[in-house]
Amino acid sequence: MSNENVIPFSTTVHVRDTCLCLHVQRAARALARRFDQALKPLGLTNGQFSLLMSLNRPQPAPMGSVAAVLDMDRTTLTAALKPLQRRGLLEVVHDPKDARSRLLKLTEEGRALLTRALPVWTKTHAAVDEFLGEGGPGRLRADLAAIR
């Protein structure tokens, strides 16, 4: 085995300590776990909460619009919708203006669950905001938006 293709361990440590992608992924997983744990008694994950919240609109939402808000492709969104649809929390209906398009809307059960989940999200979010300190949440959102 040739040593010319061996990356020194010091490089591994450097990447571990400086890679923004790795640090954002780790932080995202930690945040997701925190919100998942808080929402678990309601039978929701943080992703499901976000999806349901994205449907909280005056009119049914086009799939493309929801996918854009969540920054998901349509295939991933379709898969994420299925368990919520089976639970009766949302409906997928045909667009009366375009029979090929589908619209998403919360059911009454979905709205009721979202109403119960919002205080849990608010409390959890406030704890994260407090941890980040004054100006921290806004600065973090701005930095993440700049990267996006």
MIPAFI-527334 format. One record per residue (C-alpha): x, y, z; residue in one letter. Coordinates in Angstrom, 2 decimals. Each point is the difference from the previous one (the first is absolute). Last residue first. Example, Ala and Ser with C-alpha at 12.3 -4.5 7.8 and 13.67 -1.06 7.14 Angstrom:
<recs>
REC / X / Y / Z / residuo
REC / 13.67 / -1.06 / 7.14 / S
REC / -1.37 / -3.44 / 0.66 / A
</recs>
This chain:
<recs>
REC / X / Y / Z / residuo
REC / -28.74 / 29.57 / 1.75 / R
REC / 3.26 / 1.23 / 1.51 / I
REC / -1.41 / 3.52 / 0.47 / A
REC / -3.18 / -1.43 / 1.48 / A
REC / 2.06 / -1.96 / 2.52 / L
REC / 1.89 / 3.13 / 1.00 / D
REC / -3.19 / 2.04 / 0.32 / A
REC / -1.72 / -2.73 / 2.05 / R
REC / 3.05 / -0.24 / 2.29 / L
REC / 0.16 / 3.77 / 0.47 / R
REC / -3.69 / 0.14 / 0.81 / G
REC / 0.29 / -2.84 / 2.51 / P
REC / 3.13 / 1.43 / 1.63 / G
REC / -1.14 / 3.59 / 0.47 / G
REC / -0.31 / -0.46 / 3.73 / E
REC / 1.04 / -3.47 / 1.06 / G
REC / 0.21 / -3.28 / -1.91 / L
REC / -1.23 / -1.96 / 3.04 / F
REC / -2.95 / 2.36 / 0.36 / E
REC / -0.96 / -0.57 / -3.63 / D
REC / 0.20 / -3.77 / 0.50 / V
REC / -2.23 / 0.20 / 3.08 / A
REC / -2.44 / 2.28 / -1.84 / A
REC / -0.18 / -2.51 / -2.86 / H
REC / -0.93 / -2.79 / 2.39 / T
REC / -2.74 / 2.10 / 1.60 / K
REC / -1.36 / 1.15 / -3.37 / T
REC / 0.11 / -3.52 / -1.47 / W
REC / -1.95 / -1.39 / 2.96 / V
REC / -2.45 / 2.92 / -0.20 / P
REC / -0.48 / -0.71 / -3.75 / L
REC / -0.61 / -3.73 / 0.36 / A
REC / -3.52 / 0.22 / 1.44 / R
REC / -1.18 / 2.37 / -2.75 / T
REC / 1.79 / -2.15 / -2.59 / L
REC / -1.91 / -3.02 / 1.29 / L
REC / -3.32 / 1.84 / -0.30 / A
REC / 0.86 / 1.28 / -3.49 / R
REC / 0.90 / -3.51 / -1.12 / G
REC / -3.20 / -1.45 / 1.44 / E
REC / -2.00 / 2.71 / -1.79 / E
REC / 1.78 / -1.06 / -3.18 / T
REC / 2.99 / 1.89 / -1.31 / L
REC / 0.21 / 0.61 / -3.71 / K
REC / 2.20 / -1.07 / -2.86 / L
REC / -0.73 / 0.67 / -3.66 / L
REC / 0.67 / -2.30 / -2.92 / R
REC / 0.60 / 0.89 / -3.61 / S
REC / -0.99 / -2.04 / -3.06 / R
REC / -3.65 / 1.07 / 0.28 / A
REC / 0.99 / 3.66 / -0.39 / D
REC / -2.35 / 2.76 / 1.18 / K
REC / -1.95 / -2.26 / 2.37 / P
REC / 3.33 / -1.11 / 1.53 / D
REC / -0.40 / -3.62 / 1.03 / H
REC / 0.06 / -0.70 / 3.72 / V
REC / 2.61 / -1.31 / 2.42 / V
REC / -1.39 / 0.09 / 3.51 / E
REC / 1.72 / 0.60 / 3.29 / L
REC / -0.06 / -1.21 / 3.59 / L
REC / -1.99 / -3.18 / -0.65 / G
REC / 2.66 / -2.26 / 1.49 / R
REC / 0.49 / -1.63 / -3.41 / R
REC / 0.56 / 3.49 / -1.48 / Q
REC / 2.65 / 0.74 / 2.60 / L
REC / 1.72 / -3.31 / -0.75 / P
REC / -0.14 / 0.69 / -3.77 / K
REC / 1.09 / 3.65 / -0.07 / L
REC / 3.69 / -0.66 / 0.64 / A
REC / 0.20 / -2.35 / -3.01 / A
REC / -1.62 / 2.61 / -2.26 / T
REC / 2.37 / 2.67 / 1.33 / L
REC / 3.03 / -2.16 / -0.77 / T
REC / -1.23 / -0.55 / -3.56 / T
REC / -0.87 / 3.68 / -0.41 / R
REC / 3.50 / 1.19 / 0.86 / D
REC / 0.38 / 1.67 / 3.34 / M
REC / 0.97 / 3.56 / 0.98 / D
REC / -2.83 / 0.06 / 2.57 / L
REC / -1.48 / 3.22 / -1.38 / V
REC / 0.77 / -1.12 / -3.58 / A
REC / -1.63 / -3.42 / 0.46 / A
REC / -3.08 / 1.71 / 1.43 / V
REC / -0.24 / 2.31 / -3.02 / S
REC / 0.56 / -2.84 / -2.45 / G
REC / -2.71 / -2.15 / 1.59 / M
REC / -2.58 / 2.79 / -0.39 / P
REC / -1.50 / 1.17 / 3.28 / A
REC / -3.66 / -0.08 / 0.96 / P
REC / -1.25 / 3.50 / 0.89 / Q
REC / 0.17 / 2.05 / 3.22 / P
REC / 3.33 / -1.57 / 0.89 / R
REC / 1.25 / -2.34 / 2.72 / N
REC / 1.51 / -2.47 / -2.47 / L
REC / 3.58 / 1.05 / 0.79 / S
REC / -0.82 / -0.59 / 3.67 / M
REC / -0.87 / -3.62 / -0.78 / L
REC / 3.33 / -0.47 / -1.78 / L
REC / 1.95 / 1.70 / 2.77 / S
REC / -1.71 / -2.16 / 2.64 / F
REC / 0.69 / -3.10 / -2.09 / Q
REC / 3.68 / 0.91 / -0.22 / G
REC / 0.20 / 0.61 / 3.74 / N
REC / -1.45 / -3.44 / 0.60 / T
REC / -3.55 / -0.50 / 1.13 / L
REC / -1.88 / -2.47 / 2.19 / G
REC / -1.17 / 2.68 / 2.40 / L
REC / 2.13 / -1.39 / 2.84 / P
REC / 2.93 / 0.00 / -2.49 / K
REC / -0.09 / 3.77 / -0.60 / L
REC / 2.58 / 0.89 / 2.67 / A
REC / 2.25 / -2.95 / -0.85 / Q
REC / -0.16 / 0.76 / -3.71 / D
REC / 0.77 / 3.67 / 0.73 / F
REC / 3.16 / -0.85 / 1.93 / R
REC / 1.03 / -2.76 / -2.41 / R
REC / -0.41 / 2.36 / -2.97 / A
REC / 2.10 / 2.64 / 1.71 / L
REC / 2.79 / -2.52 / 0.65 / A
REC / -0.21 / -1.32 / -3.57 / R
REC / 0.14 / 3.51 / -1.42 / A
REC / 3.00 / 0.84 / 2.20 / A
REC / 1.85 / -3.09 / -1.25 / R
REC / -0.86 / 0.76 / -3.62 / Q
REC / 1.05 / 3.66 / 0.42 / V
REC / 3.34 / -1.04 / 1.51 / H
REC / 0.64 / -2.59 / -2.71 / L
REC / -0.81 / 2.48 / -2.77 / C
REC / 2.15 / 2.67 / 1.61 / L
REC / 3.04 / -2.28 / -0.01 / C
REC / 2.54 / 1.53 / 2.41 / T
REC / 0.57 / -2.41 / 2.89 / D
REC / -0.72 / -3.28 / -1.77 / R
REC / 1.88 / 1.17 / -3.12 / V
REC / 3.06 / 0.91 / 2.10 / H
REC / -0.18 / -3.27 / 1.95 / V
REC / -0.11 / -1.99 / -3.23 / T
REC / 2.91 / 2.05 / -1.34 / T
REC / 2.00 / -0.78 / 3.14 / S
REC / -0.72 / -3.68 / -0.67 / F
REC / 2.13 / 0.25 / -3.12 / P
REC / -1.64 / -0.89 / -3.30 / I
REC / 1.55 / -3.12 / -1.43 / V
REC / 0.09 / -0.12 / -3.79 / N
REC / 3.83 / 0.10 / -0.30 / E
REC / 0.40 / -2.70 / 2.65 / N
REC / -0.27 / -2.82 / -2.54 / S
REC / -1.37 / -3.36 / 1.02 / M
</recs>
